[in-house]
Amino acid sequence: MKFGQVEGLCVAVRDDGTTLLRVTVYLETDMGIDIVREVEVEPEPRPDGTIDLYWEADQWTQETIVSILQPRGWELLGATDPPSRTADEIPRSPRYALRTPFWVPPPGWNDDAD
């Protein structure tokens, strides 16, 4: 049985006057950290027009668990409390605990050799 934690980070980036979000979702196991998903996407504004980076990080992390990690055999166990929203921290999702009964390749196992 292998255990891991998955978490997403979200930062706003500007490109030609438009705001995009760079979302990075990573899985941490006893073998290291593996980036599972990294995307640049348009934000989903709230009804008042503001962008909530913490919400975006959490939504992308949950979507990554369901669409990428669960098909690979990872099972969701639970989550930590939402992170504190302080100005000196990168907006992030809660940490989600996962487990799998399958062998897990170490980080970089599937990277293409250049």
One Martini backbone bead per residue (centre of mass of N, CA, C, O) as a GRO file, in nm:
protein
  114
    1MET     BB    1   0.096   0.036   0.023
    2LYS     BB    2   0.031   0.369  -0.081
    3PHE     BB    3   0.106   0.708   0.006
    4GLY     BB    4  -0.043   1.044  -0.034
    5GLN     BB    5  -0.018   1.389  -0.150
    6VAL     BB    6  -0.234   1.650  -0.270
    7GLU     BB    7  -0.163   1.966  -0.445
    8GLY     BB    8  -0.252   2.308  -0.522
    9LEU     BB    9  -0.139   2.576  -0.729
   10CYS     BB   10  -0.196   2.947  -0.771
   11VAL     BB   11  -0.125   3.182  -1.037
   12ALA     BB   12  -0.100   3.490  -1.173
   13VAL     BB   13  -0.084   3.575  -1.526
   14ARG     BB   14   0.046   3.786  -1.775
   15ASP     BB   15  -0.092   3.816  -2.124
   16ASP     BB   16  -0.149   4.064  -2.319
   17GLY     BB   17  -0.356   4.181  -2.078
   18THR     BB   18  -0.417   3.902  -1.972
   19THR     BB   19  -0.554   3.669  -1.744
   20LEU     BB   20  -0.387   3.396  -1.606
   21LEU     BB   21  -0.361   3.061  -1.485
   22ARG     BB   22  -0.128   2.884  -1.282
   23VAL     BB   23  -0.153   2.533  -1.246
   24THR     BB   24  -0.028   2.316  -0.980
   25VAL     BB   25  -0.018   1.960  -0.949
   26TYR     BB   26   0.087   1.755  -0.672
   27LEU     BB   27   0.266   1.454  -0.574
   28GLU     BB   28   0.331   1.311  -0.251
   29THR     BB   29   0.580   1.081  -0.158
   30ASP     BB   30   0.834   0.874  -0.041
   31MET     BB   31   0.984   0.939  -0.337
   32GLY     BB   32   0.838   1.225  -0.382
   33ILE     BB   33   0.782   1.469  -0.638
   34ASP     BB   34   0.494   1.503  -0.863
   35ILE     BB   35   0.385   1.639  -1.150
   36VAL     BB   36   0.057   1.606  -1.276
   37ARG     BB   37  -0.024   1.921  -1.325
   38GLU     BB   38   0.009   2.186  -1.586
   39VAL     BB   39  -0.165   2.500  -1.625
   40GLU     BB   40  -0.316   2.743  -1.849
   41VAL     BB   41  -0.591   2.953  -1.752
   42GLU     BB   42  -0.891   3.075  -1.733
   43PRO     BB   43  -1.077   3.237  -1.528
   44GLU     BB   44  -1.342   3.207  -1.279
   45PRO     BB   45  -1.556   3.428  -1.211
   46ARG     BB   46  -1.726   3.577  -0.995
   47PRO     BB   47  -2.015   3.751  -0.962
   48ASP     BB   48  -1.825   4.018  -0.882
   49GLY     BB   49  -1.543   3.959  -1.073
   50THR     BB   50  -1.364   3.800  -0.906
   51ILE     BB   51  -1.064   3.623  -0.814
   52ASP     BB   52  -1.015   3.286  -0.676
   53LEU     BB   53  -0.729   3.115  -0.622
   54TYR     BB   54  -0.815   2.901  -0.413
   55TRP     BB   55  -1.052   2.786  -0.568
   56GLU     BB   56  -0.899   2.708  -0.822
   57ALA     BB   57  -0.701   2.513  -0.689
   58ASP     BB   58  -0.920   2.320  -0.580
   59GLN     BB   59  -1.069   2.245  -0.841
   60TRP     BB   60  -0.817   2.131  -0.993
   61THR     BB   61  -0.748   1.916  -0.784
   62GLN     BB   62  -1.011   1.757  -0.790
   63GLU     BB   63  -1.004   1.700  -1.098
   64THR     BB   64  -0.735   1.542  -1.089
   65ILE     BB   65  -0.821   1.314  -0.909
   66VAL     BB   66  -1.054   1.210  -1.094
   67SER     BB   67  -0.903   1.211  -1.396
   68ILE     BB   68  -0.604   1.088  -1.303
   69LEU     BB   69  -0.567   0.929  -1.024
   70GLN     BB   70  -0.800   0.725  -1.010
   71PRO     BB   71  -0.728   0.569  -1.279
   72ARG     BB   72  -0.438   0.489  -1.125
   73GLY     BB   73  -0.554   0.394  -0.815
   74TRP     BB   74  -0.642   0.631  -0.649
   75GLU     BB   75  -0.756   0.707  -0.314
   76LEU     BB   76  -0.966   0.894  -0.129
   77LEU     BB   77  -0.952   0.998   0.223
   78GLY     BB   78  -0.885   1.322   0.253
   79ALA     BB   79  -0.867   1.648   0.425
   80THR     BB   80  -0.767   1.940   0.497
   81ASP     BB   81  -0.777   2.232   0.582
   82PRO     BB   82  -0.796   2.519   0.475
   83PRO     BB   83  -0.604   2.759   0.396
   84SER     BB   84  -0.459   3.031   0.475
   85ARG     BB   85  -0.517   3.382   0.385
   86THR     BB   86  -0.215   3.497   0.305
   87ALA     BB   87   0.003   3.720   0.149
   88ASP     BB   88   0.276   3.518   0.191
   89GLU     BB   89   0.111   3.308   0.015
   90ILE     BB   90   0.037   3.065  -0.194
   91PRO     BB   91  -0.218   2.970  -0.353
   92ARG     BB   92  -0.417   2.692  -0.223
   93SER     BB   93  -0.500   2.389  -0.144
   94PRO     BB   94  -0.581   2.143   0.003
   95ARG     BB   95  -0.479   1.848   0.144
   96TYR     BB   96  -0.477   1.528  -0.007
   97ALA     BB   97  -0.544   1.204   0.078
   98LEU     BB   98  -0.384   0.902  -0.043
   99ARG     BB   99  -0.426   0.569  -0.201
  100THR     BB  100  -0.248   0.259  -0.302
  101PRO     BB  101  -0.196  -0.086  -0.406
  102PHE     BB  102   0.004   0.007  -0.611
  103TRP     BB  103   0.253   0.060  -0.802
  104VAL     BB  104   0.483   0.340  -0.793
  105PRO     BB  105   0.635   0.552  -0.972
  106PRO     BB  106   0.881   0.747  -0.980
  107PRO     BB  107   0.984   1.038  -1.028
  108GLY     BB  108   1.029   1.053  -1.387
  109TRP     BB  109   0.962   0.777  -1.524
  110ASN     BB  110   0.784   0.914  -1.784
  111ASP     BB  111   0.997   1.073  -1.896
  112ASP     BB  112   1.134   1.211  -2.158
  113ALA     BB  113   1.406   1.161  -2.344
  114ASP     BB  114   1.636   1.413  -2.483
   0.00000   0.00000   0.00000
